Amino acid sequence: MGAILEEIYDLVTQKAGLKGRTKLAEKTGLPRAKAADEEDSKELVAKFKKAASEIIGSDIEGLIGKG
């Protein structure tokens, strides 16, 4: 559970560092540890993708779900 959300957290951490990761937690209301336990619902994944794209400054759509 939460595999896509974890992947988004990893991507944001790679691209924007710890500050970006913290911003993602603030914007989504879910820290990484809790995101790992959540179900990858359409709504939650969309919320994370939107927040991550804003933090990184580019659309992450093509970067997620490749693994």
C-alpha positions in Angstrom: 0.0 0.0 0.0 1.1 3.5 -0.7 3.7 2.5 -3.2 2.9 5.4 -5.6 2.8 7.9 -2.7 6.2 6.6 -1.6 7.5 6.9 -5.1 6.3 10.5 -5.2 8.0 11.3 -1.9 11.3 9.8 -3.2 11.1 11.8 -6.4 10.5 15.1 -4.5 13.4 14.3 -2.2 15.7 13.7 -5.1 14.7 16.8 -7.0 14.0 19.3 -4.1 15.8 17.8 -1.1 14.6 17.7 2.5 12.9 21.1 2.1 10.8 19.8 -0.8 9.9 16.7 1.2 8.8 18.8 4.1 6.7 21.0 1.7 5.1 17.9 0.3 4.1 16.7 3.8 2.7 20.2 4.6 0.7 20.4 1.3 -0.7 16.9 1.5 -1.2 16.6 5.2 0.6 13.2 5.2 4.2 12.7 6.2 6.1 10.0 4.4 5.7 7.3 7.1 1.9 7.7 7.1 1.7 7.9 3.3 3.4 4.5 3.1 0.4 3.0 5.0 -2.3 4.8 3.0 -4.0 3.2 0.0 -3.0 4.7 -3.4 -6.5 6.0 -4.1 -7.1 8.1 -7.3 -7.8 11.2 -5.3 -4.8 10.9 -3.0 -2.4 10.1 -5.8 -3.8 13.1 -7.8 -3.3 15.4 -4.7 0.3 14.2 -4.3 1.1 14.6 -7.9 -0.3 18.1 -8.0 1.6 19.1 -4.9 4.9 17.5 -6.1 4.6 19.1 -9.5 4.2 22.5 -7.8 7.2 21.9 -5.5 9.5 20.6 -8.3 8.3 23.2 -10.8 7.4 20.7 -13.5 4.8 18.0 -14.2 5.8 14.7 -12.7 3.2 12.6 -14.5 5.7 10.9 -16.7 8.1 10.2 -13.9 5.8 8.2 -11.6 4.7 4.6 -12.0 7.5 3.4 -14.2 8.8 0.8 -11.7 
